[in-house]
Amino acid sequence: MTKQEAFNLYQSISTNLSNLTGSKFAYGISRNINILKAEIEALQKAGLDYETKRLELAAKYSKKDLDGQPVLINNQFQLEDSVGFVNSLEKLKLENKEYFDLLAQESDFKPYKIKAEDLPDNITVNQTNMISSLLSETE
């Protein structure tokens, strides 16, 4: 698992599983969040400059409301000049090559495995796919 994949997993399990119950399942998710936390915080710190500049570019190339503020729908910028944004974003990615190289590195994350029988009855297929790397192999 790369650091990028670990980052994506952390975001997914931190935000998309709160409606699920079961003490063993909740414990397993909590353990994995805590295991990932230090690595994710380091990645967030390393990517803060890139993320700030990426958001500035999105705001620059987005549609503006009557007050000159960027238009957001569902917390996403509505781009007016997507070509300009993509070209500027590619330049920004090249300037931040070290950060993207870091994301491509192998993660040190060793997941706490969750048994299939500990999954909540109301877990969806999408949620199960999201945590597939956390499930213990059964024979």
PEPE-V988872 format. One record per residue. N is the residue number from 1. SS is DSSP state (h for helix, s for strand, l for the rest). Layout:
BEGIN
n=N ss=SS
n=N ss=SS
END
This chain:
BEGIN
n=1 ss=l
n=2 ss=s
n=3 ss=h
n=4 ss=h
n=5 ss=h
n=6 ss=h
n=7 ss=h
n=8 ss=h
n=9 ss=h
n=10 ss=h
n=11 ss=h
n=12 ss=h
n=13 ss=h
n=14 ss=h
n=15 ss=h
n=16 ss=l
n=17 ss=l
n=18 ss=l
n=19 ss=l
n=20 ss=l
n=21 ss=l
n=22 ss=l
n=23 ss=h
n=24 ss=h
n=25 ss=h
n=26 ss=h
n=27 ss=h
n=28 ss=h
n=29 ss=h
n=30 ss=h
n=31 ss=h
n=32 ss=h
n=33 ss=h
n=34 ss=h
n=35 ss=h
n=36 ss=h
n=37 ss=h
n=38 ss=h
n=39 ss=h
n=40 ss=h
n=41 ss=h
n=42 ss=h
n=43 ss=h
n=44 ss=h
n=45 ss=h
n=46 ss=h
n=47 ss=h
n=48 ss=h
n=49 ss=h
n=50 ss=h
n=51 ss=h
n=52 ss=h
n=53 ss=h
n=54 ss=h
n=55 ss=h
n=56 ss=h
n=57 ss=h
n=58 ss=h
n=59 ss=h
n=60 ss=h
n=61 ss=l
n=62 ss=s
n=63 ss=l
n=64 ss=s
n=65 ss=l
n=66 ss=l
n=67 ss=l
n=68 ss=l
n=69 ss=l
n=70 ss=s
n=71 ss=l
n=72 ss=s
n=73 ss=s
n=74 ss=l
n=75 ss=l
n=76 ss=s
n=77 ss=s
n=78 ss=l
n=79 ss=s
n=80 ss=l
n=81 ss=l
n=82 ss=h
n=83 ss=h
n=84 ss=h
n=85 ss=h
n=86 ss=h
n=87 ss=h
n=88 ss=h
n=89 ss=h
n=90 ss=h
n=91 ss=h
n=92 ss=h
n=93 ss=h
n=94 ss=h
n=95 ss=h
n=96 ss=l
n=97 ss=h
n=98 ss=h
n=99 ss=h
n=100 ss=h
n=101 ss=h
n=102 ss=h
n=103 ss=h
n=104 ss=h
n=105 ss=l
n=106 ss=s
n=107 ss=l
n=108 ss=l
n=109 ss=l
n=110 ss=l
n=111 ss=l
n=112 ss=l
n=113 ss=l
n=114 ss=s
n=115 ss=l
n=116 ss=h
n=117 ss=h
n=118 ss=h
n=119 ss=l
n=120 ss=l
n=121 ss=l
n=122 ss=l
n=123 ss=l
n=124 ss=l
n=125 ss=h
n=126 ss=h
n=127 ss=h
n=128 ss=h
n=129 ss=h
n=130 ss=h
n=131 ss=l
n=132 ss=h
n=133 ss=h
n=134 ss=h
n=135 ss=s
n=136 ss=l
n=137 ss=l
n=138 ss=l
n=139 ss=l
END
